[in-house]
Amino acid sequence: MHRTIQGVGRRIGAAVALGLAGLLAACGGGGGDAGTTPPQACSVASQQSWLRDYMDDWYFWYADSPRPNAAAYGSVAAYFEAILSPGRPPVFPADRWSRSETTESFNRFFGDGETLGYGISVAGLEVTGQPQRPLYVRWVEALSPAAAAGVQRGDEVLAINGRSAVDIIASDDYSQLSALMAGESITLRLRRAGQERSVVLTAAVFALTPVSGAAVVMSPQGRKLGYVVVKDMISQALTPLDAAFASFKTAGVQDVVLDLRYNGGGLVSTGATLASYVAGSRGAGRAYTQLLYNDKRAAANNQTFPFTLPAAGLALPRAIVLMGPRTCSASEQVINGLLGAGIEVLAVGDTTCGKPVGFLPADACGQTYSVVNFEGVNALNQGRYFDGLDPTCPVAEDFRAAQGSSADPLMAAAAHLADRGVCPPAAQGQAQGQGRARALGLAREMRAGRGIEPGERQDMIPR
């Protein structure tokens, strides 16, 4: 259901917490080992049989999973799509998250902290159905081919491989930005400050930069703000997070601004660490999140991730979070977890993606299946925000402004909130309904495999 931050989650009944039959939940993200035995043969029929057995045992919504004749499907992928839950309105939506990818890709991201691609993401979702609007670069990975070529946030994309932005937006097809192998190339026609240029990017494997933009900044009224961008909840984020919050603590910041607007999630433990830096001693003895599996797996697999007490913990009574429709899964869990510990969350931006469920990935024949296995709830037993979390201050992005700068509308609203405790007048007048449409639109894009580059995932993994 659609929730404001103040009324974030639907309280889950005790029966669900105990894992009664048919009430399955999931909280995005995979751990790489669901304790299953891979199929002994890798024929299509063998893999389909293994997948059916695995889903019957581990799938959160196994009771709602269709049971078509596997022989009617010529591929494992087609059969997999056919057995995903169509939903149980109004309690559960259709499963739009379960997916598979090569095990190589999964391990590269969650093990090595690397990805394959060009390292450029565009604001395609925001111009869906509006082909005459400009298409902007919204994010460039720091160590990517795009960054090396000088591509920047705010560059306007005029064409990709000769195909105009108008045509790309009209067809809602951004697949050219995703590479299948290293060495592939694309040609971008870009415009910046009225000047046009062509850039050739060659796909490569590169290291992700999960934490960037950490700085102590002053609000207009002189309040010290600790600002940090967290893009990926992976283990490689832990060291830079510790450095960032140590600097915040030394500086005596009065508020922290977590920029999660492009964070699709990742490891539950990394999200718990991030939330613990904010909560500090306020989180002591509290559960950050509880992961609840289906009734078959609950006794053995339900687990609780507690708040920790990092040396650089700030023990702040509130956090300011910058968010939007790409804020998903383990990053939404940070918001929910803080609220469960009694930490006030002031959210700026747009409605989040709405994924209070997660994965415990299983490997079979070179594929890793990230299937919804559990749901996550906070210490107050709140969750099921399937329509996303609404912002406190709805603010539209300006992709031409440097992220986190004083010209960035989200950051400017955060500073106003820190100083005055209320949203800026412009934010107060914005409609919130657009956020939900964008969030659901993004989910459809991800399920269709369009507009999403490697490294942009919706994950919550129980490790």
VEXDREN-2710 file (C-alpha; in Angstrom, 1 decimal):
% VEXDREN-2710
k/r/px/py/pz
1/MET/0.0/0.0/0.0
2/HIS/1.0/3.6/-0.6
3/ARG/2.4/5.2/2.6
4/THR/3.7/8.5/3.8
5/ILE/6.9/8.5/5.7
6/GLN/5.0/9.4/8.9
7/GLY/2.7/6.5/8.4
8/VAL/5.3/4.4/6.7
9/GLY/4.2/0.8/7.0
10/ARG/1.4/-1.5/7.3
11/ARG/1.7/-3.4/10.5
12/ILE/2.0/-7.1/9.8
13/GLY/-0.2/-9.3/11.9
14/ALA/1.3/-11.8/14.4
15/ALA/0.2/-14.7/12.2
16/VAL/2.5/-13.5/9.5
17/ALA/5.3/-13.1/11.9
18/LEU/4.8/-16.7/12.9
19/GLY/4.9/-17.7/9.2
20/LEU/1.4/-19.2/8.7
21/ALA/0.7/-21.1/5.5
22/GLY/0.2/-19.1/2.4
23/LEU/1.4/-15.8/3.8
24/LEU/4.8/-15.4/2.1
25/ALA/6.9/-12.3/2.1
26/ALA/10.0/-11.0/0.5
27/CYS/12.5/-8.1/0.9
28/GLY/14.6/-7.8/-2.3
29/GLY/18.1/-9.0/-2.8
30/GLY/20.0/-12.2/-2.9
31/GLY/22.6/-13.9/-0.9
32/GLY/23.8/-16.4/-3.4
33/ASP/22.9/-19.6/-1.5
34/ALA/19.4/-20.8/-0.7
35/GLY/20.7/-24.1/0.5
36/THR/19.4/-25.9/-2.6
37/THR/21.0/-28.7/-4.6
38/PRO/21.5/-27.7/-8.3
39/PRO/19.9/-29.9/-11.0
40/GLN/22.1/-32.9/-11.9
41/ALA/21.6/-32.2/-15.6
42/CYS/21.2/-28.9/-17.4
43/SER/18.7/-29.9/-20.1
44/VAL/15.7/-27.6/-20.3
45/ALA/13.4/-30.2/-18.8
46/SER/15.8/-30.8/-15.9
47/GLN/16.1/-27.2/-15.1
48/GLN/12.4/-26.6/-15.3
49/SER/11.8/-29.5/-12.9
50/TRP/14.4/-28.2/-10.5
51/LEU/12.9/-24.7/-10.7
52/ARG/9.4/-26.0/-10.0
53/ASP/10.7/-27.9/-6.9
54/TYR/12.7/-24.9/-5.7
55/MET/9.7/-22.5/-6.1
56/ASP/7.4/-24.9/-4.2
57/ASP/9.8/-25.0/-1.3
58/TRP/11.3/-21.4/-1.2
59/TYR/9.1/-19.0/-3.1
60/PHE/7.4/-16.6/-0.8
61/TRP/4.2/-16.8/-2.8
62/TYR/4.4/-20.5/-3.7
63/ALA/0.7/-20.9/-2.8
64/ASP/-0.2/-18.4/-5.6
65/SER/2.3/-19.7/-8.1
66/PRO/0.7/-21.0/-11.4
67/ARG/1.4/-24.6/-12.3
68/PRO/1.4/-24.7/-16.1
69/ASN/2.7/-27.7/-18.1
70/ALA/6.4/-27.2/-18.3
71/ALA/6.6/-29.0/-21.7
72/ALA/4.6/-26.2/-23.2
73/TYR/7.6/-23.9/-22.7
74/GLY/10.6/-24.2/-24.9
75/SER/13.0/-22.3/-22.5
76/VAL/13.7/-22.1/-18.8
77/ALA/13.2/-18.3/-18.9
78/ALA/9.7/-18.6/-20.4
79/TYR/8.7/-21.2/-17.9
80/PHE/10.1/-19.1/-15.1
81/GLU/8.0/-16.1/-16.1
82/ALA/4.9/-18.3/-16.3
83/ILE/5.2/-19.5/-12.7
84/LEU/5.6/-16.2/-11.0
85/SER/2.7/-15.1/-8.7
86/PRO/0.0/-13.0/-10.4
87/GLY/-0.6/-11.4/-7.0
88/ARG/-3.3/-11.6/-4.3
89/PRO/-5.0/-8.1/-4.3
90/PRO/-5.2/-6.1/-2.2
91/VAL/-2.6/-7.8/0.1
92/PHE/0.1/-8.7/-2.5
93/PRO/0.8/-7.3/-5.9
94/ALA/1.9/-9.4/-8.9
95/ASP/5.5/-10.4/-8.6
96/ARG/7.5/-7.9/-10.7
97/TRP/10.8/-8.5/-9.0
98/SER/11.9/-12.1/-9.3
99/ARG/14.5/-12.5/-12.0
100/SER/17.6/-14.5/-13.1
101/GLU/21.0/-13.5/-14.4
102/THR/24.2/-15.2/-15.2
103/THR/26.1/-16.3/-12.0
104/GLU/29.1/-14.5/-13.4
105/SER/27.2/-11.2/-13.4
106/PHE/25.8/-11.8/-10.0
107/ASN/29.2/-12.6/-8.4
108/ARG/30.9/-9.8/-10.2
109/PHE/28.5/-7.3/-8.6
110/PHE/28.0/-8.7/-5.1
111/GLY/31.4/-10.3/-4.7
112/ASP/33.8/-8.1/-6.6
113/GLY/31.9/-4.8/-6.5
114/GLU/32.3/-4.5/-10.3
115/THR/30.0/-4.3/-13.2
116/LEU/30.1/-4.5/-17.0
117/GLY/29.0/-1.6/-19.1
118/TYR/29.5/2.0/-20.1
119/GLY/28.7/3.5/-16.7
120/ILE/26.0/6.0/-17.9
121/SER/22.4/6.3/-16.7
122/VAL/19.8/8.6/-18.2
123/ALA/16.6/10.1/-16.9
124/GLY/14.4/8.1/-19.2
125/LEU/11.7/7.3/-16.7
126/GLU/11.0/11.0/-16.2
127/VAL/10.2/11.6/-19.9
128/THR/8.1/8.5/-20.5
129/GLY/5.5/9.3/-23.2
130/GLN/7.0/12.8/-23.7
131/PRO/9.4/12.4/-26.6
132/GLN/9.8/16.2/-27.1
133/ARG/11.3/16.6/-23.7
134/PRO/15.1/16.6/-23.4
135/LEU/16.8/13.4/-22.3
136/TYR/19.5/14.1/-19.7
137/VAL/22.3/12.1/-18.3
138/ARG/21.5/11.7/-14.6
139/TRP/24.4/9.5/-13.3
140/VAL/27.9/8.6/-14.4
141/GLU/29.9/5.9/-12.6
142/ALA/33.2/7.5/-11.4
143/LEU/35.5/4.7/-12.8
144/SER/33.6/3.9/-15.9
145/PRO/34.3/4.4/-19.6
146/ALA/31.7/7.2/-19.6
147/ALA/33.5/9.1/-16.9
148/ALA/36.8/8.6/-18.7
149/ALA/35.3/10.2/-21.8
150/GLY/34.1/13.2/-19.9
151/VAL/30.4/12.5/-19.9
152/GLN/28.7/14.3/-17.0
153/ARG/25.4/14.5/-15.3
154/GLY/23.3/17.1/-17.1
155/ASP/24.6/16.4/-20.5
156/GLU/21.7/16.2/-22.9
157/VAL/21.6/13.0/-25.0
158/LEU/20.6/13.9/-28.6
159/ALA/21.2/10.5/-30.1
160/ILE/22.6/7.0/-29.4
161/ASN/24.2/5.2/-32.4
162/GLY/22.4/7.6/-34.7
163/ARG/19.0/7.0/-33.2
164/SER/17.4/10.3/-32.0
165/ALA/16.4/10.9/-28.4
166/VAL/12.9/11.6/-29.7
167/ASP/12.7/8.1/-31.1
168/ILE/14.3/6.5/-28.1
169/ILE/11.8/8.1/-25.7
170/ALA/8.8/7.4/-27.9
171/SER/9.7/3.7/-28.1
172/ASP/10.7/3.6/-24.4
173/ASP/13.8/1.6/-25.4
174/TYR/17.1/2.4/-23.8
175/SER/18.6/-1.1/-24.4
176/GLN/21.6/0.3/-26.3
177/LEU/23.0/1.6/-23.0
178/SER/23.4/-1.9/-21.8
179/ALA/26.4/-4.0/-23.0
180/LEU/26.4/-7.8/-23.4
181/MET/30.2/-8.0/-23.4
182/ALA/33.3/-6.0/-23.0
183/GLY/34.5/-4.3/-26.2
184/GLU/31.1/-3.4/-27.5
185/SER/30.8/0.3/-28.3
186/ILE/28.1/3.0/-28.7
187/THR/28.3/6.5/-30.0
188/LEU/26.6/9.3/-28.1
189/ARG/25.7/12.7/-29.5
190/LEU/25.6/15.0/-26.5
191/ARG/25.0/18.7/-25.9
192/ARG/26.3/20.8/-23.0
193/ALA/26.1/24.5/-22.6
194/GLY/24.9/24.8/-26.2
195/GLN/27.9/22.9/-27.6
196/GLU/27.4/19.5/-29.3
197/ARG/29.9/16.7/-29.5
198/SER/30.1/13.0/-30.3
199/VAL/31.5/10.5/-27.8
200/VAL/32.4/6.8/-28.5
201/LEU/32.2/4.6/-25.4
202/THR/33.6/1.1/-25.2
203/ALA/32.1/-1.3/-22.7
204/ALA/34.4/-2.6/-20.0
205/VAL/34.3/-4.2/-16.6
206/PHE/35.0/-1.6/-14.0
207/ALA/34.8/-1.1/-10.2
208/LEU/31.7/0.5/-8.7
209/THR/31.9/3.5/-6.5
210/PRO/29.2/2.7/-4.0
211/VAL/29.8/5.7/-1.8
212/SER/30.6/9.2/-3.2
213/GLY/30.0/12.8/-2.5
214/ALA/30.7/12.6/1.3
215/ALA/31.2/16.1/2.7
216/VAL/30.3/18.4/5.5
217/VAL/28.4/21.4/4.2
218/MET/26.8/24.4/5.8
219/SER/23.1/25.2/5.5
220/PRO/22.1/28.8/4.7
221/GLN/21.6/29.4/8.4
222/GLY/24.9/27.9/9.4
223/ARG/23.8/24.4/10.4
224/LYS/26.4/21.6/9.8
225/LEU/25.2/18.9/7.5
226/GLY/26.9/15.6/6.8
227/TYR/26.0/14.8/3.2
228/VAL/26.8/11.4/1.7
229/VAL/25.7/9.6/-1.5
230/VAL/25.2/5.9/-1.2
231/LYS/24.6/4.2/-4.6
232/ASP/25.0/0.5/-3.9
233/MET/24.5/-1.5/-0.7
234/ILE/27.5/-3.8/-1.2
235/SER/30.3/-4.7/1.1
236/GLN/32.7/-2.4/-0.7
237/ALA/30.6/0.5/0.7
238/LEU/31.6/-0.3/4.3
239/THR/35.1/1.3/4.4
240/PRO/34.1/4.6/2.8
241/LEU/31.0/4.8/4.9
242/ASP/33.1/4.5/8.0
243/ALA/35.4/7.2/6.8
244/ALA/32.5/9.5/5.9
245/PHE/30.8/9.2/9.3
246/ALA/34.0/9.5/11.2
247/SER/34.5/12.8/9.5
248/PHE/30.9/13.8/10.3
249/LYS/31.4/12.9/14.0
250/THR/34.7/14.9/14.2
251/ALA/33.0/17.9/12.6
252/GLY/30.1/17.7/15.0
253/VAL/27.4/17.6/12.3
254/GLN/23.9/18.5/13.4
255/ASP/22.1/16.6/10.7
256/VAL/22.9/13.9/8.2
257/VAL/21.6/13.9/4.6
258/LEU/21.5/10.4/3.1
259/ASP/21.3/10.7/-0.7
260/LEU/19.7/7.4/-1.7
261/ARG/17.9/8.7/-4.8
262/TYR/19.6/6.2/-7.1
263/ASN/20.2/3.4/-4.6
264/GLY/18.4/0.2/-5.8
265/GLY/19.5/-1.8/-2.7
266/GLY/21.9/-4.7/-2.1
267/LEU/23.0/-6.3/1.1
268/VAL/20.8/-6.1/4.2
269/SER/23.9/-5.9/6.4
270/THR/25.2/-2.9/4.6
271/GLY/21.9/-1.1/5.0
272/ALA/21.9/-2.0/8.7
273/THR/25.4/-0.5/9.0
274/LEU/24.4/2.7/7.3
275/ALA/21.3/3.1/9.6
276/SER/23.4/2.3/12.6
277/TYR/25.8/5.2/11.9
278/VAL/22.8/7.5/12.0
279/ALA/21.1/5.9/15.1
280/GLY/24.2/5.3/17.1
281/SER/23.3/4.5/20.7
282/ARG/19.6/5.2/19.9
283/GLY/19.5/1.9/18.1
284/ALA/21.1/-0.2/20.9
285/GLY/19.2/-3.3/21.6
286/ARG/16.7/-2.7/18.8
287/ALA/16.0/-4.8/15.7
288/TYR/16.9/-3.0/12.4
289/THR/14.8/-5.5/10.4
290/GLN/13.2/-8.9/10.6
291/LEU/13.1/-11.1/7.5
292/LEU/10.1/-13.4/7.4
293/TYR/10.0/-16.4/5.1
294/ASN/7.1/-18.6/3.9
295/ASP/5.5/-21.0/6.3
296/LYS/7.7/-23.9/5.1
297/ARG/11.0/-22.0/5.7
298/ALA/10.1/-19.7/8.6
299/ALA/11.3/-21.9/11.5
300/ALA/14.8/-22.4/10.0
301/ASN/15.2/-19.1/8.1
302/ASN/13.5/-16.2/9.7
303/GLN/16.1/-13.9/11.0
304/THR/16.7/-10.5/12.7
305/PHE/19.4/-8.0/11.8
306/PRO/20.1/-5.8/14.8
307/PHE/21.4/-2.2/14.9
308/THR/25.1/-2.2/15.7
309/LEU/27.1/0.4/17.7
310/PRO/29.8/1.7/15.3
311/ALA/32.5/4.0/16.8
312/ALA/31.4/6.7/14.4
313/GLY/27.7/6.5/15.3
314/LEU/26.1/9.9/15.5
315/ALA/23.0/9.1/17.7
316/LEU/20.9/11.6/15.8
317/PRO/17.2/12.0/16.5
318/ARG/16.4/12.4/12.9
319/ALA/17.8/11.8/9.4
320/ILE/17.1/13.6/6.1
321/VAL/16.8/11.2/3.1
322/LEU/16.9/12.2/-0.5
323/MET/14.9/9.6/-2.4
324/GLY/12.9/8.8/-5.6
325/PRO/11.5/6.0/-7.7
326/ARG/14.9/4.4/-8.0
327/THR/15.2/4.2/-4.2
328/CYS/14.4/0.6/-3.7
329/SER/14.5/-2.6/-1.6
330/ALA/17.4/-2.4/0.8
331/SER/17.5/1.4/0.6
332/GLU/13.8/1.6/1.5
333/GLN/14.6/-0.7/4.3
334/VAL/17.0/1.9/5.8
335/ILE/14.1/4.3/6.0
336/ASN/11.8/1.7/7.5
337/GLY/14.4/0.5/9.9
338/LEU/15.2/4.0/11.2
339/LEU/11.5/4.6/11.8
340/GLY/11.2/1.4/13.7
341/ALA/13.9/2.6/16.1
342/GLY/12.1/5.9/16.7
343/ILE/14.3/8.0/14.5
344/GLU/12.4/10.7/12.6
345/VAL/12.9/10.5/8.8
346/LEU/12.5/13.7/6.8
347/ALA/12.2/12.5/3.2
348/VAL/12.8/14.8/0.2
349/GLY/12.2/14.0/-3.4
350/ASP/9.7/11.5/-4.9
351/THR/7.9/8.3/-4.0
352/THR/10.2/5.2/-3.7
353/CYS/9.8/2.0/-5.7
354/GLY/7.9/0.0/-3.2
355/LYS/9.7/-3.3/-2.7
356/PRO/9.5/-4.5/0.9
357/VAL/10.6/-8.0/-0.2
358/GLY/13.8/-9.8/-1.0
359/PHE/15.8/-12.7/-2.3
360/LEU/18.0/-15.5/-1.2
361/PRO/19.6/-16.3/-4.6
362/ALA/20.1/-19.9/-5.8
363/ASP/22.4/-21.0/-8.5
364/ALA/21.6/-23.5/-11.3
365/CYS/23.5/-24.3/-14.5
366/GLY/25.3/-20.9/-14.6
367/GLN/22.2/-18.9/-13.8
368/THR/21.5/-17.2/-10.4
369/TYR/17.8/-17.0/-9.6
370/SER/16.8/-14.1/-7.4
371/VAL/13.3/-15.1/-6.4
372/VAL/11.2/-13.4/-3.8
373/ASN/11.8/-15.4/-0.6
374/PHE/10.9/-13.2/2.3
375/GLU/9.4/-9.9/3.4
376/GLY/11.1/-7.4/5.7
377/VAL/9.5/-5.6/8.7
378/ASN/11.0/-3.1/11.2
379/ALA/11.0/-3.3/15.0
380/LEU/7.4/-2.2/15.0
381/ASN/6.4/-5.0/12.7
382/GLN/5.7/-2.5/9.9
383/GLY/6.2/-3.3/6.2
384/ARG/4.3/-4.0/3.0
385/TYR/4.7/-0.6/1.4
386/PHE/4.2/-2.0/-2.0
387/ASP/3.2/1.3/-3.5
388/GLY/6.3/3.0/-2.2
389/LEU/7.0/5.5/0.5
390/ASP/5.9/9.1/-0.1
391/PRO/8.2/12.0/0.6
392/THR/7.8/14.5/3.4
393/CYS/8.7/17.2/0.9
394/PRO/7.9/16.3/-2.7
395/VAL/10.6/17.9/-4.9
396/ALA/11.2/17.3/-8.6
397/GLU/14.8/16.8/-9.8
398/ASP/16.8/19.1/-12.0
399/PHE/19.3/16.9/-13.8
400/ARG/21.2/19.9/-15.0
401/ALA/22.3/20.7/-11.4
402/ALA/25.2/18.9/-9.8
403/GLN/24.0/16.3/-7.4
404/GLY/24.3/17.5/-3.8
405/SER/25.1/21.1/-4.8
406/SER/23.3/24.1/-3.5
407/ALA/21.6/24.3/-6.9
408/ASP/20.3/20.7/-6.6
409/PRO/16.6/21.2/-5.7
410/LEU/16.6/18.1/-3.4
411/MET/19.6/19.3/-1.5
412/ALA/18.3/22.8/-1.2
413/ALA/15.1/21.5/0.2
414/ALA/17.0/19.3/2.7
415/ALA/19.0/22.4/3.9
416/HIS/15.7/24.3/4.3
417/LEU/14.3/21.4/6.3
418/ALA/17.3/21.3/8.5
419/ASP/17.2/25.0/9.2
420/ARG/13.5/25.5/9.6
421/GLY/11.9/22.1/10.2
422/VAL/9.4/22.7/7.4
423/CYS/9.4/22.1/3.6
424/PRO/10.3/25.0/1.4
425/PRO/7.2/26.7/-0.1
426/ALA/7.8/25.4/-3.6
427/ALA/7.9/21.8/-2.3
428/GLN/4.7/22.2/-0.4
429/GLY/2.9/23.0/-3.6
430/GLN/4.0/20.0/-5.6
431/ALA/1.7/17.1/-6.2
432/GLN/2.7/13.7/-4.8
433/GLY/0.7/11.6/-7.2
434/GLN/3.4/11.8/-9.9
435/GLY/5.8/9.9/-7.6
436/ARG/3.7/6.8/-7.5
437/ALA/3.2/6.7/-11.2
438/ARG/7.0/7.1/-11.8
439/ALA/7.8/4.4/-9.2
440/LEU/5.4/1.9/-10.8
441/GLY/6.6/2.9/-14.2
442/LEU/10.2/2.1/-13.2
443/ALA/9.1/-1.3/-11.9
444/ARG/7.6/-2.1/-15.3
445/GLU/10.7/-1.0/-17.1
446/MET/12.9/-3.2/-14.9
447/ARG/10.7/-6.2/-15.4
448/ALA/10.8/-5.6/-19.2
449/GLY/14.6/-5.2/-19.1
450/ARG/14.4/-1.7/-20.6
451/GLY/16.2/1.4/-19.5
452/ILE/18.2/-0.3/-16.8
453/GLU/21.9/-0.7/-17.1
454/PRO/24.1/-3.2/-15.2
455/GLY/24.6/-2.0/-11.7
456/GLU/21.0/-0.7/-11.4
457/ARG/19.2/-3.4/-9.4
458/GLN/16.4/-3.8/-7.0
459/ASP/18.0/-5.9/-4.3
460/MET/17.8/-6.8/-0.6
461/ILE/20.1/-9.7/0.2
462/PRO/20.1/-11.4/3.6
463/ARG/23.8/-11.1/4.4
END
